[in-house]
Amino acid sequence: MTEPTPAVAAAIEGELRLLDPAVRASAGLLAELLHPEFREIGSGGRLWTRESIIASLTADDAPRPGPLTASRMRGVQLCPDLVHLTFDTESKGIRSHRSSLWRLTPEGWRLYFHQATPFAEDPPAGGSSANGE
């Protein structure tokens, strides 16, 4: 297995920081990692902006889920200032496939876009359903 490029390594480091419950509860730490134009399509289909996700995660009454466990994290550098990551997470029995785009800014690598899709089990290797899902 080859070592990731420095850009991919930086995106992975940032993504793992975002999975840390302490980071998720800190508006300042989240602001350091999220691009000013950040957008997310959440696992329930909700659209999030940088401001709305920071407010939701750091609210006094925000649910504090247990730690998210990441697996199968892979990345590819699409161009000098853009990295695409894919990985799976699991928390309290809920699993999601995840996709993230990280952009290089003058301040460093920032999460630009994220999408999570819940799943129950993996399809057979190499297989797909009749409707292409």
C-alpha distance (Angstrom), angle and dihedral (degrees) to the residues before:
residue distance angle dihedral
M1 . . .
T2 3.79 . .
E3 3.76 123.9 .
P4 3.81 114.7 -105.0
T5 3.79 118.7 -107.4
P6 3.82 114.6 -100.8
A7 3.81 88.4 -104.4
V8 3.81 93.3 53.3
A9 3.82 90.5 45.1
A10 3.82 90.3 52.4
A11 3.82 91.8 49.6
I12 3.81 91.3 48.9
E13 3.80 90.5 49.4
G14 3.81 90.4 51.1
E15 3.80 92.8 47.0
L16 3.80 91.8 50.8
R17 3.81 89.7 50.0
L18 3.81 89.3 53.7
L19 3.81 89.6 55.7
D20 3.83 90.9 57.9
P21 3.84 110.5 103.3
A22 3.83 90.7 -141.1
V23 3.81 91.6 55.8
R24 3.81 91.7 44.7
A25 3.83 89.4 55.6
S26 3.84 94.9 50.6
A27 3.81 119.8 83.1
G28 3.81 90.3 -164.1
L29 3.79 95.3 51.8
L30 3.80 92.1 44.7
A31 3.81 90.8 49.8
E32 3.82 89.3 54.0
L33 3.81 91.4 55.4
L34 3.82 102.9 38.0
H35 3.80 120.8 80.2
P36 3.83 114.1 -123.2
E37 3.85 88.3 -114.8
F38 3.84 94.2 45.3
R39 3.82 117.6 154.6
E40 3.80 130.4 179.7
I41 3.76 136.5 -170.3
G42 3.78 102.3 -153.0
S43 3.80 126.4 -145.1
G44 3.81 89.4 -99.1
G45 3.80 92.9 51.1
R46 3.81 96.2 -102.7
L47 3.80 117.9 144.1
W48 3.81 114.7 -130.6
T49 3.79 133.4 -167.9
R50 3.79 126.1 -158.7
E51 3.79 91.1 -99.3
S52 3.81 96.0 45.8
I53 3.81 95.5 48.0
I54 3.81 93.1 47.2
A55 3.82 90.8 48.8
S56 3.81 92.4 47.5
L57 3.81 96.7 46.4
T58 3.81 94.9 45.6
A59 3.82 100.0 41.1
D60 3.80 115.0 124.7
D61 3.81 90.1 -119.0
A62 3.83 95.6 42.3
P63 3.80 113.9 133.6
R64 3.78 111.5 -107.5
P65 3.79 105.1 -145.0
G66 3.74 120.2 -166.7
P67 3.77 119.1 -97.2
L68 3.78 118.0 -60.9
T69 3.78 114.9 -124.0
A70 3.81 114.4 -144.8
S71 3.79 125.4 -154.7
R72 3.80 139.5 169.6
M73 3.82 92.0 25.9
R74 3.79 111.6 177.3
G75 3.76 131.8 168.0
V76 3.75 141.0 -169.1
Q77 3.78 128.6 -168.1
L78 3.82 105.0 -129.7
C79 3.81 95.0 -174.0
P80 3.83 135.4 -19.5
D81 3.82 93.6 -74.2
L82 3.84 103.0 30.9
V83 3.82 132.1 71.4
H84 3.82 126.9 -179.2
L85 3.82 118.1 -153.3
T86 3.79 128.2 -171.9
F87 3.79 125.1 -173.0
D88 3.78 144.8 138.7
T89 3.79 128.4 -114.2
E90 3.78 134.3 -162.6
S91 3.78 129.3 -167.0
K92 3.78 125.5 165.2
G93 3.81 90.8 -15.4
I94 3.81 95.1 -51.0
R95 3.79 113.0 121.3
S96 3.81 127.9 -167.0
H97 3.79 136.9 -178.4
R98 3.80 107.7 -134.7
S99 3.79 135.8 -161.7
S100 3.81 125.6 -171.2
L101 3.78 136.7 -178.6
W102 3.80 116.8 -153.2
R103 3.83 121.0 -164.3
L104 3.76 127.5 -160.8
T105 3.82 112.7 -123.5
P106 3.81 130.8 175.0
E107 3.84 85.9 -94.7
G108 3.83 93.6 51.5
W109 3.80 136.3 -96.5
R110 3.82 113.9 -15.2
L111 3.80 131.2 -176.4
Y112 3.81 106.3 -108.0
F113 3.83 102.4 173.0
H114 3.80 135.9 8.2
Q115 3.80 134.8 -179.1
A116 3.81 129.9 -177.0
T117 3.80 125.3 -166.1
P118 3.82 119.5 -172.7
F119 3.79 117.6 -133.2
A120 3.79 136.0 -176.3
E121 3.77 100.2 -157.6
D122 3.77 139.3 -10.1
P123 3.81 118.5 -97.7
P124 3.79 116.4 -117.1
A125 3.81 112.8 -76.0
G126 3.80 110.6 -85.5
G127 3.79 92.4 5.2
S128 3.76 132.5 115.7
S129 3.75 134.5 -175.5
A130 3.79 123.2 -105.0
N131 3.81 91.9 -101.0
G132 3.81 94.2 52.6
E133 3.80 97.7 -105.2
